[in-house]
């Protein structure tokens, strides 16, 4: 059972990096550093958006408008770190050691 918990923690870590990549790419697109007319940039942006949007949507529904600043990725990362560190490594892993 412990290898399964480590695998879940690894998947959470990878998803955190996907969220960070999506946030950085959205900033680059917003400041016209990269152009979405480029096929590769569009495909990467669309993939990152499809991977992160279902998890970010519930946070965006409950957050007030902060004048164009989206803090939902930060809150999602904090929630995932809580799940990984407290729930998996704090509560579940010690029961199987």
N, C-alpha and C positions, 0 to 999 in steps of 0.2 A: 504493500500500500504506500510505503514511503516513496518509491520511484514515481508513482502516479502523482503524488503531491508535488514532487520536484518538477515533473513535466508540466503540471498546471501552473506552477510558479514561473516556469520558463515561458509558457504561452502568454502569461500576463505581462512579463517583461518585454516580450516581442511586441505585444499590442501597445504597450506604452510608447515604444519607439515608433510605431506606426502613427500614433496620435501626434507625437512630436513632429514627425516628418510632414504630416498633413497640415499642422499649424504653420510650420515654416514655409511650406509651399504656398499656402493661402496668403501669407504675408508677401512672398515674392511676386505672386500674381497681382495682389492689391497695389503694390508699388511699381508695377510694370517692369520688374527686373527680368521676368520670364514672360513669354507670350503664349497664351493658350491656343494661338493659331498653329503653333508647332505641334505636330501629331504626337510626338513622344511626351511632351509636357502635358498635353491634354489627356493622354492615356494614363499617365502616372497620377495626375490630379483627380481624374474620375475614379480610378481604383482606390486611392486613399480616401476620397469622399465616400465611396460606397462601403468601405470598411469601417469608417469612423462615425458616419452620420447616424446609424441606428443607436449607437451607444450615447452619442452626444445629444440627441433629440430630447430625451426626458429632462436633462439638465437645462437645456435652453427653454423649455416650457415654464420652468419655475423660477428662472433668473430674471430680474428686472433688466430693462434696457439701460446699459451703461454708456451710452453715447458712442456706439460703434465698437466698443471693446468687448470681445467675447472671452469670458473666463471659464466657459464650460469645459474646454480641454484640461485646464488646471484642476478643476473639481473632479473630473473623471479620472485623471491621473492620481489624485489624492485618494479617491475611492478605491482604485485598483491597488494602490500601495497598501491601503488599510486591509483589503482582502488578503493580499499576499503575505504581509508581515504579521498581522494579528490573527486572522482567521486560520490561514493555512499553517504558518510556522509557529504561531503562538498557541492555538487551541488544538488543531488536528494532528500536527506532526508529533507533539509530545505523547499523544495517546498511543502511537504506533512504535515508539522507540523503546 
